[in-house]
Amino acid sequence: LMGMIGKIFIDPKSFRPTLIGRIFSGTLRQGDSIYLVNRKETVKVKRFGVMEITDLLDMEAIPAGNLFAIFGFICPAGETFIHADMVKDYEHKDDIPRFESIKYSSEAVVSRSITPVDPQDLAKLGEVTSKWLMADNTAKFYLNKESKEYILSGIDPLQIEIITERIDKQVKIKVGDPIIVNREMVTERGLEYYTKSPNGHNRMMMYVEPLDPISTKLILDGDVNENQDNKTQSKILAEKAGWDPKEGRKIWDVYEGNVFMDGSKGLQRIDRIKSYVVGAFRDFVANGPLAKEPVMGLKCVFTDCTVHVDPAHTGYGEIATMVNANCALGFISAKPKLFEPIQRVDIKTPNGTEGGIIKVLTQHRGQIMEIVADGAFVRVKGKLPADEVVGIADEFRGATQGRAFFGYEFAGFDAIPGALQEKFILEIRKRKKMAEEIPDGSNFKRFIYART
């Protein structure tokens, strides 16, 4: 038996999830236990059959080639399953065949905060949002521990509007204004710093540099991920990104388009703090030092480390502070820049109205890439910062008396023009209630270890 969950339908009245998929081999029967390959968990098929519009027609068994619907549990769309009895046929669960993961051409670059009207519904809001996001894998969310609000991110404002309307029917929420999520990236290798823990008993020497674009994409696409062993990671990076195979085996962590490396030799007690170092690295890249925007394309390499013999002096707080200070100092010294998400826009408009479209694009920092005649229409193709997309639909319609058709797709991240870098950074810091000044790392310099 092998099949795949292709879609999640959540009933708008009962909010009960129905998993819809197809059997590709074998036969699925009522009462079977199936193993979800990616989630690594076993569930029992309590009720299943085929859908007749919005009703479920119960079936005893469904053979290969047919669509099916299951009630009773929920998992993300794209999940592979096999019969639970088949798991024992594989030495390692990672060896079980599965369908390739779905690759999306879009990034979640627009965010809005969502908070429950009743503060006691915070946990329920998390459960409800998680369910809706399993049905739409292009959206993401996380809990901001400082503000006690969830941040919901999607590919454009319309997607977030649809999801928040669905959530509001189950949990009454307040929704913040749309916010564009930028990325912080370094442009050159930074200085090598030697930092110490607050108690002075642990030390680490490290530097940061830009991660090459191919490796960054491999990590973002999941081709290289934290669940793989070093041998697998090394092989992929060597074949696709030109890495030295030996270097790839020294990876400690890959996360959100960033990598943390062990560039040291023969250190003692280093494994004891590995989980703390990785945790601190992930916290750092989630909130960059420029404006607490996510960090991308960063390669951190530590070359030396001293770990105290007494575990009482190597707690998470001590190690995390040391690592975070080193990452921040190195990052700020590596000529960091704020990168904004860019949308590729394609507008089809009647002949003679393209001038208005071009004017709107240029007023919003857009670039005209191509203008192509298409019968009675003209197609204007260009690039537009995602920050300028909010509300631009009405301007396109106004410039063409509502006769333009347009669409856009994610095109990547570009550095914000130099003249606007400081303005954007300070505006974001002000919105996040941070000190309105460009960070210089001075607040981390007290953690620099001075050799005597």
Order of alpha helices (4+ residues) and beta strands (2+ residues): beta-beta-beta-beta-beta-beta-beta-beta-beta-beta-beta-alpha-beta-beta-alpha-beta-beta-beta-beta-beta-alpha-alpha-alpha-beta-beta-alpha-beta-alpha-beta-alpha-beta-beta-alpha-beta-alpha
